[in-house]
């Protein structure tokens, strides 16, 4: 009865005799494995299945406000609702925002002082160019991409075998983003790098390492269709914002994606050898390495597995692309190859309806906290809502393609816009908007869909950890490397045996590099306590947008966590070691390092009083130097517990 009620609530109708339709019973049949499925007009004309269109820039009332074409689209919408944009953010807030956004680290004291001293109109643009040229940019944005391709350094499950060379793919992504590898080339290397034309040592290393993401899923050692389903799910969510693997057992319940679409794609990936396949490469400097990669296998077209059962087979489906996107009349794929190269080239066509839109939306989402399409992994008919500004999303997608698929160029355009540089304060809006409640965006658009201000965002887990290390002076800026490699743990070293997992745990906390360089061990994420508390995602499937929870364990961890206490002590020792500073100057330096701004006079006074009071409260048995260090450590710890430390305005 409970199941029946759930199905009825979900909109499933009973047949005339009061039983469930056959689609839910044992006699269910795959709905449509043919290359000619029937779609409704709504499905065929859905906005995301049409190529992006180029709209003229909207006219706006205040022509002095736009700094980038982006701003015309945003301001025109605000004009239509009789809203005014928020005033610009102050300079220190803006610097902290863009530095975290592009590099995942706070601005240094020198960066802050240099920016505040530069009053030229190009000062902020110079900051942006410097940040985009920093190798920290690649570390930050590779981290976002690794979420999307469900990167991990182990298989997970009971045995939890290591992916000993997974880190080569991680380092490749960092390198690709830092070089501003065109995104279409990046996708080509991801899907079919091994099939691209050969080149010099650098080209060879990249094209053979790019497909490594296909081998990082938790089902790669399962049967070939399981592995293909994982690869299809990752690729389609990451690149086109739709999960075609949901059509494996039946036609997709909400999208115009058929069982035939799934098995047509699955044939491409079952025709690829990918089970822990590795290649030996020679890097440009002459070093020899081994990377996860793929190669062509026996080319095959798959039979449909009825209801997902490999023992109950239906019609054979020729390899092809989803009909709703590629059309009914598709060129036949090469009988001699898997079809991955044709798939990669189709995905990177300039007129593809989804690829450029999806990555542009992902970048926008990271800069504003929410995408123009709210769910970055769902551009389909089942999405809760379409784009909040369709013309703007199309402009961003076409701008990306026009600029040679340069992600750095897209970043630069976004962060130099007046829209991005708005204040996030709702209080600041009252001065720039009429008092009538019908025109006040705080009441009529409280979720800020129209972008009348910037959004405040909590730092992600890695940003919090890396900031603590940065402020304390303990951050190791060395790039690359692998703990598993240093410990000699190869692909066959089952982590649950012979105390190997404990060996990893014993060394894990000693890694002071940026968080991206620490191994991600599936089913053992708890070893990264701070990251787990602040919503580091499980890496069993693609994650386009992380949760941002607020809970008591987070506060307790910042209050009592050994790692946080250690960084507070290092911060205190660093401040006290500089004999040129008096205590008031030390407080100012702590504020600049921790919060990216100068302390107000009342904050300086309160901090000095705090230190004095804490010092007096410590037992006399403690030496004067130790008491002073402990007092400053407590002040540093208090700074780390502030909302202002873990949020970016």
N, C-alpha and C positions, 0 to 999 in steps of 0.2 A: 504493500500500500504506500509506503514511504517513497519508493522509487517511482511509483505511478504519479504521486503528487509532485515530485521534483520535475518529472518530464512534462506534466501538464503546465506547471509554472513556467517552464522554459519555452512553452509554446508548441509542444508536440501534441498533435491532435490524434484522437482515437478514430479507428475505422467505425463504420456503421454498426458492426456487431460488438463494439466495445473493447476491441483488442488493439495492441500496439501495431503500427504498420510494420511491414516486413523488414524495412531498413534497420529496425532495431532487434530483429530476431535472428535465429540461426540460419534462415534462408536468405539472408541479405546478399545482394549481388553488387559487384562494383558498378557504380552508377554509369560511368562513361569512360571507356578506354580508347575511344576513337579519336582521330585528329580533328573531328568536326563536331565538337560539343555545341549545345544550344545555350546561348546566353540571353538574358533579358536586356532590354534597352538600357535600363539603369546600370547594369553591369558593363555593357559595352561602352557607355559614354561616361563612366566614372572618371573624375578629373585626373587621377593619378595614372590612368592607362592611356592618356593623351600626351603627346610630346609637349614640353614647355613652350609657351608662346611669349613673344616679345611685345610687351605693352609699352606705350609711350609713358614718359615720366608724368605723374599726376601734377597738376598745378596746385599750389598751396598759397594760403593767405600771407604767411610770413616768409617771404623769399630769402630773408637773411639767416634763417635757422638751419636749413640743410647744409651739410658739409660733404655729404656723399649722396649718390642717387638713392641709396637705401632710405635716407631721411625723407625724401619726397613721398614715398609710399606710406611711411609711418605717419607723417604729419597730415597727409591728405585724409587718412582715416580719422585722426584726432579732430581735424577740422569738421568732418562730417558729424561727429558726436559733440561738437562744441567743447572739446577739451583743449587744454594747453599743455605742452610738455613740461616736465619738471625742469628746474634750473640745472645748470651743469654741476657735476660733483666738484668738490674742492680738489686741489692738485694732489695732495697727499693721498686722498682716497682713490683718486683716479690712478695714480702710480701703483698703489698696492693692488688694485683691481686688475690692471693689465699685466702686472708682473706675475701674479699668481695665475692669471688666465693663460698666459703664454708659456710660462716656465714651471709652474707649480711650486715656486719658492717665493718667499717675501723679498721685497727690495732691500738691498743693503743700506747701511747708513750713508755710505758714499753716494749711492744711487739717488737717495732722497735729497741729500744736500746739493748734488749736482743739478738735479731737475728743478729744485726750487730756486736755484741761482740763475737758471736760464729762462729769461723772460721773452725769448723770441717766439714768433708765431709757429715756428717749426720744432719747438722743443719737444712736444709730445710725439710727433712723427719720428724724431730721432730716437726717442726711447723705444718706440715700437720696432724700428729697424734694428736696433741693438738687440732687443729681446728675440726677434725672429732669427737673428744670426747666431744666437747663443746655442751651444749644444744642449742646454737645459730645455730648449724648446722641443727637441726631438724626444727627450725623455718624458716630458709631460704628455705630448700628444700621442706618442706610441702607447703610453699607458691606457689612454682612452680606447685606442684601437684594439689592444689586447683584451679588453673587456668584451668587445664585439666578436672577436674570433675565439672566445672562451679559452684563452691561453692558460696552460698549466705545465708544470715540470714533472708531473707524474700522471699515471693512468687513473688512479683512484681505485675504489673497490677493495676487496679483501687482500689481494696480492700487492696492489699499489706499486707496480713496476715504475721506475723512473723513465722519463723521456730525457735521456742523458744529454742529447744535443738540441733540445728545444730552445735553449738560450741563444742558439745561433739565429733562430728566427726572430726572437725578441731584439737582438742587437741589429739585425737587418732592418727591422721596422724603424728603430731609432735612427739608424743611418739614413734610411730612405726619407724620413721626414725632415731630418736636418739638411739633406741635400735638396729638399723640395722636389723629389722625384714626382713627375706629373702623375696625378692620381689614376689616369687611364692606364699608364704604364704599370703602376703599382698593382692595379687589378689584373692586368694581363699576366704579370708575374705570379700573382696569387693563384689564379685559376689554371694557367698553362705555361708557366715560365720555362719548363723543360722543353717545350715545343717551339719556343721562340728562336729566331736565328742566333747562332753563336756569335760571340764577340771576344773582347779582351778579357783579362782576368777579372776585372771588376764586373763587367756585364755577366760573365759566367757565374760568378759568385751570387749575384743578385737573382738571376733568372732561375737558378737551381735551388736557392734558399726560399724564394717567395712562396712556392707551393707547400712549404712546411706546415702552414696553418691547417692544411687539410688533414694532417696526421695527429693533431693535438686533442682530438675529442676523446671522451671516455669510452666510446664504443668502437674504437678503431681496430681492436683485436677480436671483435664479434664477427658474425658471418658477414658476407660482402654486402648484403642489402641493408643490414643494420648500420654498417660503417658508411654506406652511401647516404642513408637517410640522415645521419649526423652531419655529413659534409654538406648535403643539400640544405638542411635546416640552417646551418651556420652561414653558408654563402648567400642564401636568399634573404635571410633577415639582415645580414650585414650590408648587402649591396643594393637590394631592391625593396627592403622594408616589408617583406611578405615571407611567411614560413610555408614553403611548398611541401615540406615533409609531413605536414598535417593531412596530406591527401594520400598517404600510404595505404590505409585500410579502406578508405571510402572517399567519395568526392568531398572536398572541403565543405563543411556545413555552412560557412558564411561567405566564402570567397568563390569567384568563378575559376576555381582550380580543380581539375579532375584527377581521378586516380591515374588516368592516362598521362597527365602532365608529370606526375611524380615518377612513374616507371620509365617514361621517356628520358627524364633527367637522370634517374638512377642508372640506366644503361650506360650513360656517359661515364659515371664514376665507377661502376663495376668493371668497366673496360680499362680501368686505370689501376696499376699496381701501387698500393699505398700502405700496406700493413708493415709499419716500421721499416720502410725502405729508406736507406741512407746512401748518400753519395760522398765520395772523397773529392775535395776541391783544393785548388791552390789559390790563395788570396793574392791581391796585387803586390804585397810585400814579400811574397814567396812562402809564407807559412802554409802548411798543409792542415786542413781541418776536415771534419766530417759533419754533414748536415742532414736533417730530415728532408726528404724530398719524395717525388713520385716518378713513375715512368709509365709508358704505355703498356697495357696488358692485352689479353685476348679480347678483341672487339666483339661485343655481343649486344643483341636486343633482348630485353627481358620480357618474360610473361608476367602478367598481372598476378599478384598473390591475392586471391579472393579473401576479403576480410583480413588481409595481412598474413594469411596462413601460407607458408611456403610449400605446403603439401597439397594445397588446392589451387591449381593454376588456371588462369583464364587466357585471354588473347595475348598474343605477342604485340608489344608496342615498339614501334620504331623510335630510335633516339631523335629527339627534337626539343624545342623550347616551348614554354607555356603558350597555349593558343591565344589566350586573352591579350597577351603582350606581343607575341611575334606573328600572329595571324594564322589563318588556316592553310595558306599556301606557303610552305617553308621549303627552301632548298634542302635536298637530301644530304645528310651528313656523310662525310668520307667513310667508305667501308674499311679503309686501312687504318683509321685513327679513331680514338675514343670520341672525339667531338668536343673536347675541352677547349681547343684553340678556337673553334668556331663560336663556342659559348662565350669565351673571353672577349672576342672581337664584337660579338653582338651586344654584350653588356656595356662596352665602352664606345658604342656609336654615339656621336654627338646628339642624335635625335632620340636616343633611348628615353622613354618616358620617366624612368625612375632613378637610374644610377646617379646622375648629377644632383637631382633633387634630394635624394636620401643623404648623400654625404654633405651637401650644403646645409641641410637641416640639422645634421649632427653637429656641425661646427657652430651654427647659430645657437643650438641648444646649450653648448658648453659655455658660450659667452653670455647668455641671458638666463640660464637656469632651466629654461623650457623651450622646446622647439616651436617653430611656426606650425608644424604638425606635432601635437602634444606627445604622442607615443612614437618615438623615433624608429621603432621596429615594426610599425603597422601603418602602411600607406594604403591598405586595402579598403574594400567596401565595408568591412566590419569595424573600421576605426571609429572611436567614439565621436570624433569630429574631424572635419577637413582642416586645411590650413587656415590659420587665423588671418593670414594675408596672402592669398593665392598669388597675386601678381608679384609680390615681393619675393616669394619663394621661387617663382619662375625666373625672375630677374637674377637672383643669386645663382641658380643653376646654370643659366646661360652665360653669366659673367664668368663662372668657373671655367666653362668650356672655352669661351672666347680668350681667356688668359692662359690657354694651354694646359688646363686642368691643374693650375698652380694653387695648392692649398695656402701657401704663405700669402699669395696675392689676395685671396679671399679673406684671410684673417685680417690683413692690413686694411682692406676696405671696410670691414665690420667695425674694428676697434677705432678707426679714425672717424666714425660717423658721430653725429650729434646724438643719435638715438642711444648708442652705447655709452656715451659720456655723460648721460643724465645722472642726477642724484637718485639714490634709491630711497631717500627719506620721504615718507608720506607727509610728514609735517611741512616739508618744503613746498609741497604742492599747493597748499592753501593760499600762498602768496601769489601764485601764478594762475589760479583758476577762480572763476566767479563763485560767489558764496551760495548761489542757489543749489540745493541738493540734487536737482535734476541734471546739473552740469558738473557735479563734483565726481570725478572718477573714483574717488575712494569709496563711494557708495554705489555707483552704477557699474563700475568695472573693478571690483575689489581684487580680482585675480590678475589684474594687469594684462589682460589679453591684448589690449590695444597698444601696449608699451608706452604709456604716458609717464613712466619712470623706469629706472633700471631695477632689476630684481636683486635682493640680497640673497646670498647663498652661503651655505655652510661649506667649509673646506671638506674635501674628501679625505678618506683615511690616510692615504699616502702623503697628502699635502700637510696634514697635521703632524705626522711623524717626521717628515723631512724638515718642516719648519722648526720643530723642537731641536733637531740636530743642528740646523743652520744657526739658530739663535745662540745655542750653547757653544758653537765653534767646533762641534764634534763631527760634522758631516764630512764624510770621505767622498770627494768628488771624482774618484776613479770611475771610469766607465767600463761596463762589460764584466765578464767573468761569470763563474758558476760555482756555487758551493758544492753541488753534487759532483762536479768534475774534480774539485780540490780534494774531496773525500774519496775519490776513486769509485764512485757508485755508477756503474754502467746500466745498460738497458735491462739486463737480466738480474740485477740486484734487488730482489723482492724486499721492499722496505720493512715489511712486518716481520721479517726473520732476522736472526743473528744480531739483534740489537741495533740494526741499521737506522731505524727511525729515531731512536734515542740519540744516536750519533749526530743525525741532522739537527735535532732539537738542541743538543749541547753547543753546536756551533752557530745556530741560527741567530741568536741574540747578539753575537759578536760582529755581525755585519753592519757597518756604519755607513755603507753606501746608500744612495737613494733607494727608496722602497722598491722600485721597479726591478732592481737587481737581486732581490731576495727571491728564493724559489717559492713557487706556488705549489704546495703539496695537497692534492685533492684528498678530501676526507680528513685532513689534518690542519685545516685553516686556523684552528684555535691556537696553534703555536705563535701566530701573529696576533697577540692579544689586542693591541691597540687597533690594528686594522679591522679585526673582526668586530670590535665594539662599535666602530664607526662605519659599519655597513659595507665592508669589502665584500663583493659579490662572490657567490659560489661560481666555480668556473666549469660547471657541467653543461651549460648552454650559454648562448650569446646574451649579453646584457648591454642594452643600449642606453639605459638610464638607471642609475643606482637609486636606491632608497636613501632618504636623509632622515633617519629617525632621531628622536630626542628621548632619552631615557636615563634613569638613575645610574646604571652602571657606567655610562660615559663620564658623568660628573665624578663618580667615585674613582674611576681610573685616573683622571687628571688630578685628583686630590691625593691618591695613595699609591698609584702605580709605581713600581720600582724604576721603570724606564724614565718616567716623567720626573721623578725625584732626582735621578742621576743627572738629567739635563738641566734641572734647576740648579744643582750644585755646580756643574761645570759653568753655567752662566754666571753664577755668583763669583766663582773663582776668577773668571775672566774679567769681570768688572773691577774686582778688588786688586787685580794684578797691575792695573794701569795706574801708576802712582801720580800721573799728571792730573787726574780727575779728583775733584772733591765729591762728596756724597750727592749733592744736588746735580752735578754733571753726570754722575753715574745713573741717577734716576732718569735723566733725559736720554742717556744712551740706551737704557733698558727699554724705554718706551719706543724709541726709534727702531730698535732691533725687533721688538715683539709685536708692536701695533702699527709700525710704519708712520708714526706721527710724533710730534713733540708733545711732551706732557704740559698740561696747564699748570699754572702756579699753585693752585689748590691741590692738584694731584701730586706735585713734588712735595709740598708740605705734608700731605697725608702719608706719603711713602716714607719720609724721614721719621715721622712720628711712629709709624709702624715698626721700622727698624729699631728705633730707640726702645720702644716698649718691648719688643720681642727679645732684644738683647738683655734687658733688665730681668725679664722673666726666666731666663735660663739659669741653671744652677751655677753657683760660684766655683764648683769643682771643675767646670769646663774652662779651659784657657780662654783668654780674651780674644785671641785670633780666631779660635774655633767658634766662639759665640758670635763673633761678627760675621763669619762666613755662614753660619747657620741662619742668622737673621736675614742676610741677603738672599740666601737660598729660599727662605720662606716667602720673601717678596717676589722672587722670580717665579716660584710655583704659583703664587696668587695671580700673577700676570697670565700664566698659561691657562688658568681656570676661567678667565674672562670670556664672555661671549665675543667680545671684540677680537680676541685672538683666533677663535675658530670660525669666525664669519668674515666674509668679504662684503663690503657695502657697494 
